[in-house]
Amino acid sequence: MFTVISYYSFFSSEPVLWGNIQNQQPGLFGLVHSNRDFTQKESWGKNCFNSSFPASLCSYLYSLNLDNVYIKLNSNLKVEHSSISTDKFYGINPNSDNLFYAFETQFTPYQQ
């Protein structure tokens, strides 16, 4: 009997099946609905990657049921370290079809 092991690659939004790796598309974990096309070379440049990777890392941590490190200032302006879940941080499940990662676009409520 042959068993196919499925796992999620960090650099792909789709599960990878052993023996089917050649069909895997480039991507970042969890960034399914995005204005970035990770099959294109331009999406992997320094400025694009630096803004996309943290969102992908949050999604990956969520999939492992781990919280993000959350650093903030308290009322005395002292640094406090805590943690926050990705869904609490985003206000939505990071795997939701209602979440769209619009990198480096204007937030319309602040448009003038």
C-alpha positions in Angstrom: 0.0 0.0 0.0 1.3 3.5 -0.9 0.4 6.4 1.4 0.6 10.0 0.1 1.7 12.4 2.8 0.3 15.9 2.5 1.9 18.9 4.0 1.8 22.7 3.6 5.0 24.2 2.2 5.7 27.6 3.8 6.4 29.1 0.3 3.1 28.0 -1.2 -0.5 28.7 -0.5 -1.5 25.2 -1.6 -0.8 21.8 0.0 2.0 19.8 -1.6 1.7 16.1 -2.2 4.8 14.0 -2.2 5.3 12.8 -5.7 3.4 15.8 -7.1 5.9 18.6 -6.3 6.6 19.4 -10.0 3.0 20.8 -10.2 3.4 23.2 -7.3 3.0 26.9 -8.1 5.2 29.5 -6.4 3.5 31.3 -3.6 3.6 32.3 0.0 1.7 30.3 2.6 -1.9 31.5 3.2 -1.8 34.3 0.6 -4.5 32.9 -1.7 -6.4 36.1 -2.3 -3.9 38.8 -3.1 -3.0 41.6 -5.5 0.4 39.8 -5.9 1.0 37.1 -8.4 3.7 35.0 -6.9 4.2 33.1 -10.2 5.8 36.3 -11.5 9.4 37.2 -10.8 8.5 40.8 -9.8 6.6 39.6 -6.8 9.8 38.2 -5.2 11.8 41.4 -5.2 13.0 42.9 -1.9 10.2 45.5 -1.5 7.4 43.1 -2.4 8.8 40.2 -0.4 9.4 42.4 2.7 5.7 43.3 2.9 4.3 39.9 1.9 6.3 37.7 4.1 5.0 38.9 7.5 1.4 38.3 6.4 2.4 34.8 5.2 4.2 34.1 8.5 1.1 35.2 10.5 -1.0 32.7 8.4 1.6 30.0 9.0 1.6 30.6 12.7 -2.2 30.4 12.7 -2.1 27.1 11.0 0.1 25.7 13.7 -2.1 27.3 16.4 0.7 29.6 17.6 0.4 33.3 18.5 2.3 36.2 17.0 4.7 38.2 19.2 3.0 41.5 19.9 5.1 44.4 21.1 3.4 47.6 22.2 3.8 50.6 24.5 1.9 50.8 27.7 0.4 53.9 29.2 3.9 54.8 30.7 5.4 54.5 27.2 7.3 51.4 28.3 7.7 48.5 25.9 5.5 45.4 26.7 5.9 42.0 25.0 2.8 39.9 24.7 1.2 37.6 22.1 -1.8 37.9 19.9 -3.5 35.3 17.6 -3.6 36.0 13.9 -7.4 36.0 13.8 -7.6 38.5 16.7 -4.9 40.7 15.1 -6.7 40.7 11.7 -10.2 40.6 13.0 -10.9 37.7 10.7 -9.7 34.2 10.1 -6.6 34.4 7.9 -7.9 31.6 5.7 -11.3 33.3 5.1 -12.4 33.8 1.5 -13.5 37.3 2.6 -9.8 38.3 3.3 -7.9 40.0 0.4 -4.3 41.0 0.9 -4.0 44.3 -1.0 -0.3 45.0 -0.6 0.9 48.6 -1.0 -2.5 50.0 -2.0 -4.3 53.0 -0.6 -6.7 52.4 2.3 -9.7 54.2 0.8 -11.2 55.7 4.0 -8.0 57.8 4.2 -7.9 58.8 0.6 -8.1 62.5 -0.2 
